[in-house]
Amino acid sequence: MTDDQIVSAMLAAAGLSPSAEETAALINSYPMVKGMVDTLYAVDAARYENMCLTFQAEAVFADWA
């Protein structure tokens, strides 16, 4: 698949319909972003680590009385 086809497929899967200019910018930047993601997974020790901070919302009862 070409970068154009990949980006178009990802946009369609996400339900997004950007303008032609935005789509062109995404297609042009796709190789750089893909390279950055590949670099993250190039480190074997980091392959199974959580790559970002996560926030888990939990309901907590606060007794204000």
C-alpha positions as CSV (number, residue, x, y, z in Angstrom):
1,M,0.0,0.0,0.0
2,T,1.1,3.5,-0.7
3,D,1.3,6.2,2.0
4,D,-1.8,7.8,0.4
5,Q,-3.8,4.6,0.7
6,I,-2.7,4.0,4.2
7,V,-3.5,7.5,5.5
8,S,-6.9,7.4,3.6
9,A,-7.7,4.0,5.2
10,M,-6.8,5.2,8.7
11,L,-8.9,8.4,8.3
12,A,-11.9,6.4,7.0
13,A,-11.5,3.9,9.9
14,A,-11.5,6.8,12.3
15,G,-14.5,8.4,10.6
16,L,-12.7,11.6,9.8
17,S,-13.0,13.6,6.7
18,P,-10.4,16.4,6.7
19,S,-10.0,18.9,3.9
20,A,-7.8,18.2,0.9
21,E,-5.0,20.4,2.3
22,E,-5.2,18.6,5.7
23,T,-5.1,15.2,4.0
24,A,-2.1,16.2,1.9
25,A,-0.3,17.3,5.1
26,L,-1.1,14.0,6.8
27,I,0.1,12.0,3.8
28,N,3.4,14.1,3.7
29,S,4.0,13.7,7.4
30,Y,3.1,10.0,7.6
31,P,6.6,8.6,6.8
32,M,8.1,10.7,9.6
33,V,5.5,9.6,12.1
34,K,5.8,6.0,11.1
35,G,9.5,6.2,11.5
36,M,9.1,7.6,15.0
37,V,6.8,4.8,16.0
38,D,9.2,2.2,14.5
39,T,11.9,3.8,16.6
40,L,9.9,3.3,19.8
41,Y,9.5,-0.4,19.1
42,A,13.2,-0.8,18.1
43,V,14.2,-0.9,21.7
44,D,13.5,-4.5,22.8
45,A,13.3,-3.7,26.5
46,A,10.6,-1.0,25.8
47,R,8.5,-3.1,23.5
48,Y,6.1,-4.2,26.2
49,E,6.2,-1.1,28.4
50,N,3.4,1.4,28.6
51,M,4.5,4.2,26.3
52,C,2.5,6.9,27.9
53,L,1.0,8.1,31.2
54,T,-2.4,6.8,31.8
55,F,-5.2,8.1,33.9
56,Q,-7.7,5.7,35.4
57,A,-10.8,7.4,36.8
58,E,-12.2,5.7,39.8
59,A,-15.2,6.8,41.7
60,V,-14.2,7.8,45.2
61,F,-16.6,8.8,47.9
62,A,-15.5,11.9,49.8
63,D,-17.2,12.4,53.1
64,W,-17.4,16.2,53.4
65,A,-19.5,16.2,56.5
